[in-house]
Amino acid sequence: KVELRGHHVIVDPPTPPGFETSVQITASGSRSSLKNKKDTQISQTDKDQEQLKRKLGNQLSHLEKNIPMSVIMLWLSGNSVQIFSVMITGMLFFQPIKAMMSIESVFERYESIKSGSLIWQKLVYVLLQLFTMGLGLYKCFSMGLLPTATSDWLAFMEPKQ
């Protein structure tokens, strides 16, 4: 703030960081509260952060990068029962279970007190994990490891060819 009084110039130093004044006199001479302005700026910033957290939560739930890799590994392993194909199939069951057990830690950085829970994003995340487990079931079926015929359950019946 600069004031001219006669031939002397009076300069007010800037306020130190973190110092808040409760009343500010504007150029028109009216008084306005800085606290109200800061509250509106903070609330706008909070809204922007909430929107960003929701957007990141949506991206996290929709961008499951393991599914395309799992499909490629299933195709490369073939349909015969070998150690490699059994390990790939086991991976398709254990990784989604592990991911669903740690869902709170995955989404905790996107949670906030005001927005509540990201229930829809978590639901999509769980559905993608269940889809990955479904790929594992399909692989077991294609290798012939699932009991699908009556002869699989009864010893006196001839196995299906």
N, C-alpha and C positions, 0 to 999 in steps of 0.2 A: 504494500500500500504506500503510495507516494502522496504527500501533501505539500503544497506550497504555502508558506506563511511568510509573507514579506520577501526577504531575500534568502531565507533559509529553506532547505529541502529536508523534510523529515521522512525517512524510509523505515517502515516497519519490517523487521526480519521475518522470513517465512516461518511458519509454525513447524516445530520439530515433528519427525515421523511418529505417528501414534497419538498425537495430541489432537483432541477434539474440542472445538468450540461449540457452544450450544446455540449461539445466535450470530448470524452474519448480516451485515448491512449491505444491501445490493446497491448498484449504481443509481437506481431511482430513489434510493433513500428508504425503501421498505425493508423490513426485517424478515428474514426467512430462517427456518431452523435447518441446520446442517444434519441433525440427527434424522429427520424425516427423509432427506435426500439420500443419506447413506442407507437407511432402511430399504428404500425403494431400489437402490442399486444392489444391495445384498440380496433382496428377494428376487430380482431379475437374474442375478448370478446363480442363485440357488436353483431357479427354474431351468436355466441353461444347463447346469450340472445334472439336474434330474433327467432332462431330455437326453443328454449325452450318455448317462448311465443306462437308460432304457435302450438307446440305440446300440450301445456296446453289448448289452445283455441279449438283444435280438440277434446280433451278429454271432455271438458265442453259441446261441442255441441253434442257429441255422447252418453255420459253417462247420459241420462235422467232417473233418478232412480224412478221418480214418475209413470211412465207408468206401470211397473209390479205391483206396489202396487195398482194402480187404477183398473187394471184388476181383482185382487183378491177381492177388495172391491165391484166391480160390481157383481162378481159371488156370494159373500156372501149375498148381499142385496136382491137377488131374483128379479122376474119380476112383482110383485104386486106393486100397488101404495100405499106406506107407507111413513111415515115421514123420515125414515132412507134412503130408496132408493132415495127419492127426494133430500135429502141433499147430498148424494153421487153424484147424477147427477148434481146438482148445483155446487158442487166442481169441477167437470170435465169441467165446462164452465168458472168459475171465475178464477181459478188458472192459466190456460194458457193465458187468457186475461191479467191478472196481470203480468205474466212473459214476455209477448210480449211487454207490455208497458214499462217495465224496462230493455229492452235488452241492452241499452247503458251502464247502470250501471253494468250489469253482465259482459260485455266484456271490460270495460274500463281499467282494470288492465292488459289486454293482448294487448292493443293497444300501438303502439309506433309511433313516428314521421316518422321513416324511412320506416317501413313496410306498412304504410297506414292502410287500414281497413281489417278486417277479414270477408269479405263479404260471403265467402262460409261457414264458421263456423256459422255465424249468420243465413244464409239461412237454414242450417240443424237444427239449434235450433228452428227456426220458424216452420219448417215442423214437428218436433216432437211435438211442442205445438198444431199444427193443428190436428195431429193424435190423441192427447189426447182429443181434442174437438170432433173429429169424434167418439171416444168411447162414449162420452156423448150423441151424436145424436143416436148412436146405442141403448144405454140404453133407451132413450126416445121412440124409435121405438118399442123395445121389451116390454115396459110397456104399449104401446098403446096410448101414449100422442101426437104423431105426426099425423096431419091430412093427411091420405094417401088415403082415400076412398072418393068417390063423396058425400056420405051421411054425411061426416064430414063438408062439406061446404054448403049443401042444407038442409033446415029444413023439406021439404016435402018428402024426400026420407027416406026409412027405413034403420036403421044402419046395418052394416055388422056384421054377427055373427061369 
